[in-house]
Amino acid sequence: MKRRERLLTVFDKRIPDRVPIGMDCWPDTRKRIYDYFGAKGHHDFYEKSGVDNFSLWDWPAVEPRYIGPPWPHMESHDVTLGIWGSQPEAYYPMEEDYGNYRWPKVEYLDFTGIRSGCLQAHQYDMVSIGAHVSVGITHHIRVRGYEKAMFDVMDDAFMEDYIGKLREFFVAYLETLFNEAGGAIDVMRTDEDAGGNAALYISPEAWRKWYKPLWKELFEICHRNGSFVWLHSCGYSRPLVQDFIDMGADVLDPIPPYVKDSDPLDMKKTYGASLCLQGGVNQMVALIYGTPEKVRKEVALRMEQMKPGGSYICGSSQVLTDQIPTENLAAFFEAALEMGEY
């Protein structure tokens, strides 16, 4: 089974020839692991390591090019996040003057090249990834800041206006993206970090009232256009996982075992028939602070727990960071490839 077929099989909750290996990492970490395998770039690394799925936040993700008026804090490498806010820089553009905020428009984006980018991914035997949709509490914080977002959800008039404007942009965005792709997008990248390590940011009832209906509408657009939906949610979200399924999420990432109620085995038993689960290999205990042998034992545990029945991608419980020793990175990839056969 080839790489793209293997991933599409697990997205569809079926059993492939082996468990796919997922990878998302910081640039310096990527360089170290490439050097370890003697790889000269993405494709060479795939062939030497057996990795199937590279970061959804990097190639082969495709997105439009920004062509609108000058935009503060624009992140050129990720247009569909850059036109909003920047949490790392604590830049929340709607925080102080919501009423006069200049909302982005789909006309500010150039979608030419979307289809060719997808087809190029297919030529390299990769899934093509559409980028990017975020309309939940994560996005709300991104544009309003933590404090304002927490109070906003108690203001019905504000939320009706805010969600209405989000809907206006993202429905048009997705329809344009899929139209330009011509059926070539395999999976759509979305994110909703709904909580910290042990609690949701807002009540489940408030989340369902304001964000779930728009998420569901957008996921339906994805499915109508032949795309699976990959949902990243790395914080506490257990009370909402069934909602994610109801909305139409196909893949949930990254299943961190150190987050409350995110035990990988329990997640597999409860949701494995409805969701492809990606991740689970303990970043903190094994990858950062462990040894190569501890990493191998961790991978073996996750394979034992998550492999049965398919619909699992073996990956780390968070993005691979520079704190991980090279020998542990190597042990992770080598063990995942060795232990993944069905």
C-alpha positions in Angstrom: 0.0 0.0 0.0 1.4 3.4 -0.9 1.6 6.4 1.4 -1.4 8.4 0.2 -3.6 5.3 0.0 -2.5 4.3 3.5 -3.6 7.7 5.0 -6.9 7.8 3.1 -7.6 4.3 4.4 -7.2 5.3 8.1 -9.1 8.6 7.5 -11.9 6.4 6.4 -11.7 4.3 9.6 -10.4 1.2 7.9 -7.3 -1.0 8.4 -4.3 -0.3 6.2 -1.2 -2.5 5.6 0.6 -0.8 8.5 0.0 2.0 10.9 0.9 5.3 9.2 3.5 7.5 10.9 2.7 11.1 11.6 5.2 13.9 12.0 5.0 17.6 13.0 8.1 19.3 14.3 10.0 22.5 14.8 12.4 23.5 12.0 15.6 22.8 13.9 14.2 19.5 15.1 13.4 18.6 11.5 17.0 19.4 10.4 18.4 17.1 13.1 16.2 14.2 12.1 16.9 14.7 8.4 20.6 14.7 9.2 20.3 11.5 11.2 18.6 9.7 8.2 21.0 11.3 5.7 18.0 12.9 4.0 18.3 15.9 1.6 14.7 17.0 1.9 11.1 16.1 2.4 10.8 13.3 -0.2 14.1 11.7 0.6 13.2 11.7 4.3 9.9 10.0 3.6 11.5 7.2 1.7 14.2 6.6 4.3 12.1 6.9 7.5 8.7 5.5 6.5 7.0 8.7 7.6 3.6 9.0 5.9 2.1 12.3 7.1 4.1 15.4 7.4 2.9 18.5 9.3 -0.5 19.8 8.3 1.0 23.2 9.0 3.6 22.9 6.3 3.9 21.3 2.9 1.8 19.6 1.5 -0.8 22.0 2.9 -2.1 24.5 0.3 -3.6 27.8 0.9 -4.3 31.1 -1.0 -1.9 33.9 -1.4 -2.7 37.2 0.3 -3.0 40.1 -2.2 -5.1 42.6 -0.1 -4.2 45.9 1.6 -1.3 45.9 4.1 -2.2 43.8 7.1 -0.6 44.1 10.6 1.2 41.0 11.9 0.7 39.1 8.7 2.4 35.7 8.8 3.3 35.2 5.2 3.9 31.4 5.6 0.3 30.9 6.9 -2.1 33.3 5.3 -5.3 32.0 6.7 -4.0 32.4 10.2 -2.0 35.6 9.6 -5.0 37.6 8.5 -6.4 37.2 12.0 -4.4 37.6 15.2 -1.2 36.3 16.7 -1.4 34.5 20.1 2.4 34.1 20.4 2.7 37.9 20.1 -0.4 38.5 22.2 -1.7 40.5 19.2 -5.5 40.4 19.3 -6.8 42.8 16.7 -10.5 42.9 17.8 -9.7 43.3 21.5 -10.1 47.0 22.0 -12.2 48.3 19.0 -14.4 45.5 17.8 -16.9 47.8 16.2 -14.4 49.4 13.9 -12.4 46.3 13.1 -11.7 45.8 9.4 -12.7 42.2 8.7 -10.8 40.2 6.2 -12.5 39.5 2.8 -12.1 36.6 0.6 -11.3 39.0 -2.2 -8.0 39.7 -0.4 -6.9 36.2 -1.3 -5.6 34.8 -4.5 -6.6 31.1 -4.9 -4.8 30.4 -8.2 -2.4 27.5 -7.7 -4.6 25.6 -5.2 -5.4 22.8 -7.6 -1.8 22.5 -8.9 -0.5 22.4 -5.4 -2.8 19.5 -4.5 -1.9 17.6 -7.6 1.8 18.1 -6.9 1.2 16.5 -3.5 -0.5 13.6 -5.2 2.4 13.2 -7.6 4.7 12.7 -4.5 2.2 10.2 -3.1 1.1 12.6 -0.3 -2.3 13.5 0.8 -3.3 17.0 -0.2 -4.2 19.3 2.7 -6.4 22.4 2.5 -5.6 25.2 4.9 -7.2 26.5 7.1 -10.4 26.7 9.1 -10.8 27.9 12.7 -14.1 29.3 14.0 -14.4 28.1 17.6 -13.1 29.4 20.9 -9.5 29.1 19.7 -10.2 31.5 16.9 -12.2 33.8 19.2 -9.3 34.0 21.6 -7.0 34.7 18.6 -8.9 37.8 17.7 -10.2 39.0 21.0 -7.8 37.8 23.6 -8.6 35.5 26.5 -10.4 37.9 28.8 -12.7 39.4 26.2 -13.5 36.0 24.7 -14.6 34.6 28.0 -17.0 37.5 28.6 -18.2 37.7 25.0 -20.0 34.3 25.2 -22.4 35.7 27.8 -23.4 38.6 25.4 -26.0 37.2 23.0 -26.1 40.3 20.8 -22.3 40.4 20.5 -22.1 36.7 19.7 -24.8 36.8 17.1 -22.9 39.5 15.3 -19.5 37.9 15.7 -20.5 34.4 14.6 -22.5 35.9 11.7 -19.4 37.7 10.4 -17.3 34.6 10.8 -19.8 32.6 8.9 -19.9 35.2 6.1 -16.1 34.9 5.6 -15.5 31.2 6.1 -18.4 29.9 4.0 -17.2 32.0 1.1 -13.6 31.0 1.8 -14.3 27.3 1.7 -16.6 27.5 -1.3 -13.9 29.4 -3.2 -11.1 27.1 -2.0 -12.9 23.9 -3.0 -14.1 25.4 -6.3 -10.5 26.2 -7.3 -9.3 22.8 -6.1 -11.7 21.0 -8.3 -12.0 18.0 -6.0 -8.3 17.6 -5.4 -8.2 18.4 -1.6 -8.0 15.1 0.4 -8.2 16.6 3.9 -9.0 20.0 5.5 -6.9 21.3 8.3 -8.9 22.8 11.3 -8.2 23.5 14.9 -10.1 24.0 18.1 -8.0 24.0 21.3 -11.0 24.2 23.6 -9.2 24.1 26.9 -6.1 23.8 29.0 -4.7 20.7 30.6 -7.7 20.1 32.9 -10.7 22.3 32.0 -12.5 23.8 29.1 -12.2 27.6 28.6 -16.0 27.9 28.6 -18.9 25.6 29.5 -19.9 22.9 27.1 -23.3 24.5 26.8 -21.9 27.8 25.7 -19.5 26.2 23.3 -22.4 24.2 21.7 -24.6 27.2 21.5 -22.2 29.5 19.7 -19.6 27.5 17.9 -20.8 24.0 17.1 -23.5 25.0 14.5 -20.9 26.9 12.4 -18.4 24.2 12.7 -21.0 21.7 11.5 -21.9 23.8 8.5 -18.3 24.2 7.4 -17.5 20.5 7.9 -20.5 19.7 5.7 -19.1 21.9 3.0 -15.8 19.9 3.3 -17.5 16.6 3.0 -19.7 17.6 0.1 -16.5 18.4 -1.8 -14.9 15.0 -1.1 -12.6 16.2 1.7 -12.0 14.5 5.1 -11.7 16.9 8.1 -8.6 16.8 10.4 -9.3 18.5 13.8 -6.4 19.5 16.0 -7.3 19.8 19.7 -4.4 19.4 22.0 -5.9 20.6 25.3 -8.7 19.3 27.4 -11.7 18.6 25.2 -13.2 15.3 26.4 -16.8 16.8 27.1 -16.8 17.9 23.4 -15.4 14.9 21.6 -18.8 13.5 20.8 -19.7 17.0 19.5 -16.6 16.9 17.2 -18.0 13.6 15.8 -21.5 15.0 15.4 -20.0 18.0 13.5 -18.3 15.6 11.1 -14.6 15.5 12.2 -12.8 12.5 10.7 -9.4 12.8 12.4 -8.6 14.0 16.0 -5.1 15.0 16.8 -2.9 14.7 19.0 -4.3 12.6 22.0 -2.0 13.8 24.8 -2.0 11.3 27.6 -1.0 13.9 30.2 -4.2 16.0 29.6 -7.2 15.2 31.7 -9.4 12.4 30.3 -7.3 11.9 27.2 -5.9 8.4 28.0 -5.2 7.0 24.6 -6.6 3.5 25.3 -9.9 5.0 26.7 -10.1 7.3 23.7 -9.6 4.4 21.3 -12.2 2.2 23.0 -14.8 5.0 23.2 -14.3 6.8 19.9 -12.1 4.5 17.7 -15.1 3.4 15.5 -16.0 7.0 14.8 -12.7 8.9 14.7 -9.2 8.3 13.3 -6.9 9.1 16.2 -3.5 10.6 15.6 -0.8 10.9 18.2 -0.6 9.5 21.7 3.1 8.9 22.1 4.0 10.7 25.3 6.0 13.8 24.5 7.0 14.6 28.0 7.7 11.3 29.7 9.2 9.4 26.8 10.4 11.7 24.0 11.8 14.7 26.0 12.9 13.1 29.3 13.2 9.4 28.3 15.8 7.2 26.7 15.7 5.5 23.4 14.6 2.3 25.2 11.8 4.2 27.0 10.7 5.7 23.7 10.5 2.2 22.1 8.4 0.9 25.1 6.1 3.9 24.7 5.6 3.3 21.0 5.0 -0.4 21.7 2.4 0.5 24.3 0.5 2.9 21.9 0.6 0.3 19.1 -0.9 -2.3 21.4 -3.6 0.1 22.5 -4.4 2.0 19.3 -3.5 -0.3 16.4 -6.4 -2.9 16.6 -9.2 -2.1 14.1 -7.2 0.5 12.2 -8.0 4.2 12.1 -4.8 5.2 14.0 -1.8 7.3 13.0 1.2 6.8 15.3 2.5 10.3 16.3 3.7 12.3 19.2 1.3 13.8 21.7 2.4 17.3 20.6 4.7 18.9 18.0 8.2 17.5 18.1 10.3 20.2 19.8 14.0 21.1 20.1 14.1 19.6 23.6 13.9 16.1 22.3 17.3 14.3 21.9 18.1 13.2 18.4 18.5 9.6 19.6 15.0 9.7 21.0 13.6 11.1 17.7 15.3 8.3 15.8 14.0 5.6 18.2 10.5 6.9 17.7 10.5 6.8 13.9 12.3 3.5 13.8 10.1 1.8 16.4 6.9 3.1 14.7 7.9 1.7 11.4 9.1 -1.7 12.9 6.0 -2.2 15.0 3.3 -0.9 12.7 2.6 -3.9 10.4 -0.9 -5.5 10.5 
